[in-house]
Amino acid sequence: MAQEEKNTTDSALENITVHLEKEQNKITIDDVAEALGVSKTTVSRAISGKGRISEGTRQRVMEYIKRYHYRPNVVAKGLANSKTYNIGWVIPGDSGLTDLPFFQRCMIGVSEVAMAEDYDILISMVFERDISQLKRIVKNRKVDGVIVGRTLVKDEGVSYLKESGMPFVVIGSSMVEDVIQIDNDHINACRELTSILRIKGIKSFALIGGGMNQVVNQTRYQGFELGLQEQGAAVSQSRVYMDCESEQSVEHAVEECIRGKVECIVCTDDKICQYVLNKLAQDGIDIPGQVKVASFYNSAILDNYHPSITSLQYDPKELGTVACKTLFDYISGKEVQRKRLLGYEMILKGSTQ
């Protein structure tokens, strides 16, 4: 009885495959079977690697389909292999225009790896307190795995993915235990840049940063703190303005820095730095004569400022590439590194001379 059911299922899958591929006007399983004088079931088993056929027959089939550029229809192949041939790319729905280039560069890396594996990308947006889109694609089994583009301290999306059993990788660091993470080495990068600025003779600093609910801002703050400690200073001797989520809050922080005669304003990212530079220009403050400026993240946003801005350079595309390769390894059952930190480049420019 079980064998009869299996044969019925195999036959149904073959019929679906033939129908879908004829719609695409491509070489079909029928064509391959007729050319080689074998059954459709034999061709299907040779392609999927399932079922009993001789090694010689399998090689004949594979050589033929390679010669004639046969590609199984992805929908039919998914039905046969119980796969969707989609991966989810999860980005924050509250991203501003200044954040999008980072996610776009990451996605280029993800796309190149996914394309090589015959996979497509399904984009899903999440918010700090609304992960309904993510839940829908997981519950409906629309993807075989997920890459999360941003991590939060209290991350409902990451916690949900872990509970669901869906394979996933995060770009960034996560507070949730036993999560596969691909991140830049923000702590050491920020520590090194802060330390070097201190060595250059700067004695008073201010740090202006975004929301502390984002893990990346916490790690950059930690690096700033370590860099000062390394040079015998303490964060308590500096001005720290975190959770600056609006241009107005950044401008207020800059005003206090100027009144307090801070020598160098360090920004946690390019968006904050842009607000700082615009405010200084508006108030006629000379860089680096009256105040020096550095950023813990560089992007094209900072390209047109004069003097050019001292910053840390990362490669978002590399993050996406490594994250996607890691996800496919994990899906296929390979052992993967739980946390991998990628490199950075320190760029010392005119804004801190």
Secondary structure, DSSP 8 states (H G I E B T S, - for coil): -HHHHHHHHHHHHHHHHHHHHHHTT---HHHHHHHHT--HHHHHHHHH--S---HHHHHHHHHHHHHTT----HHHHHHHHT---EEEEEEETT--TTTHHHHHHHHHHHHHHHHHTT-EEEEEEEBTTB-HHHHHHHHTT--S-EEES--BSS-HHHHHHHHHT--EEEES--SSTT--EEEE-HHHHHHHHHHHHHHTT---EEEE---TTBHHHHHHHHHHHHHHHHTT--GGGSEEE----SHHHHHHHHHHHHHTT-SEEEESSHHHHHHHHHHHHHTT--TTTT-EEEESS--GGGTT-SS--EEEE--HHHHHHHHHHHHHHHHTT----SEEEE--EEE--GGG-
